[in-house]
Amino acid sequence: MKDFISVNELEIGELEKKYVNEALDTGWISSDGPFVGKFEKDFANKVNRKFGIAVANGSVALELAIESLGIGKNDEVIVPTFTIISCLNAILKAGATPIFIDAYSDTWNINVDLIESKITKKTKAIMVVHIYGLPAEMAKVEDLAKKYNLQIIEDSAEAHGQQYFGKPCGSFGAVSTFSFYANKHVTTGEGGMVVTDNEEIANRCKSLRNLCFQPEKRFIHQEMGHNYRFTNLQAALGLAQLEKLDQTIQRKKEIGNIYNDIFLNHDQIQTPIKKTKGYINHYWVYGIVLEKMPAEPIIKKLAAANIGTRPFFYPLHKQPLLAKFGLNSDEVLPVSEKIAEYGLYLPSGVGTKDNQVIQAAESLLSLL
Ligand SMILES: *Cc1c(COP(=O)(O)O)cnc(C)c1O
């Protein structure tokens, strides 16, 4: 039997081991160690931000982003419907109301032309997500934010090292967030970061991350914080990964291009956008939309052939959990609903070998 090709083969090398061992040797294993601050500083620098606040994961980074902006009850937050559940959870946990926007059928990113008609007096922020490593149309989002005095929350969890017209993803709006989960361009196993240029927001995130202990009267709490801390061991891993980010992106592009060449002009496969005037695809994952059949049976057949894939996101506006918040509706957002049913992504981890990419691509072709 052929070996299983995981959807996300990792690549952890000597540098990661060296830094993690250094952390272990010094005995700094909790969030108090020196690598945490260094990682925050280096990562924030990489995306042109003044402050970085490392946290337990990318989902809680979104929660802190919303909380630190003071968004809560009676506020509305505009969010792409085609994204991960973390975006919705963060809005709901704050007591705010999500307003869902459909995707473009070619980039799978938030359709910015649909935003303006959804803005109301209650709208406080636009959350944007750079889906699968392709930047969202930030110019239009910035225009709307300015015109209606809205905050931008930029979820860059799939776009480390990516740029939009030369400006780093993670540098737009008041607050941006990252994840360092195992499949992200920079991984610390689990982990995340909030980045901002605003010192007040940064301090608020730091306090909320650490249970709102007070500097003077440590055990007297004015507010309810969280333990969302990030450890020195994770930071050690992250520093090594950050040094390798450019190589990681290079490899991701190579993988994307191998798939692109094999699928070239295939009438049943919609491949990802390669580039536009303002950016080049990083292929955080290599997603495709099938033209003639739903993804699910193909995903099952590929799994039987030992090839790991994932379906596309299930649209947020269709999530059953909305009913618990009295927010379920029969709204139809057709593009997201279609790509959710027909889309999947193929093995595209940084450690995925050329022959594995070719095998995955050819197995798919043989099923169509
Ligand atoms: C991965 C991801 C997250 C969540 O990050 P976790 O670290 O897994 O909590 C949030 N947003 C997007 C767009 C992601 O891809």
The ligand as an SDF file (V2000), in Angstrom:
LIG
                    3D

 15 15  0  0  0  0  0  0  0  0999 V2000
   -6.1420   29.0380   11.3200 C   0  0  0  0  0  0  0  0  0  0  0  0
   -7.0280   30.2030   11.2670 C   0  0  0  0  0  0  0  0  0  0  0  0
   -7.5420   30.8050   12.4280 C   0  0  0  0  0  0  0  0  0  0  0  0
   -7.4960   30.1750   13.7850 C   0  0  0  0  0  0  0  0  0  0  0  0
   -6.2780   29.9160   14.2640 O   0  0  0  0  0  0  0  0  0  0  0  0
   -6.0740   28.8210   15.4190 P   0  0  0  0  0  0  0  0  0  0  0  0
   -4.6610   29.0810   15.8210 O   0  0  0  0  0  0  0  0  0  0  0  0
   -6.2650   27.4840   14.8130 O   0  0  0  0  0  0  0  0  0  0  0  0
   -7.0340   29.1180   16.5080 O   0  0  0  0  0  0  0  0  0  0  0  0
   -8.2460   31.9890   12.3200 C   0  0  0  0  0  0  0  0  0  0  0  0
   -8.4880   32.5360   11.1120 N   0  0  0  0  0  0  0  0  0  0  0  0
   -8.0670   31.9570    9.9600 C   0  0  0  0  0  0  0  0  0  0  0  0
   -8.3660   32.6310    8.6870 C   0  0  0  0  0  0  0  0  0  0  0  0
   -7.3440   30.7680   10.0070 C   0  0  0  0  0  0  0  0  0  0  0  0
   -6.9530   30.2010    8.8650 O   0  0  0  0  0  0  0  0  0  0  0  0
  1  2  1  0
  2  3  1  0
  2 14  2  0
  3  4  1  0
  3 10  2  0
  4  5  1  0
  5  6  1  0
  6  7  2  0
  6  8  1  0
  6  9  1  0
 10 11  1  0
 11 12  2  0
 12 13  1  0
 12 14  1  0
 14 15  1  0
M  END
$$$$
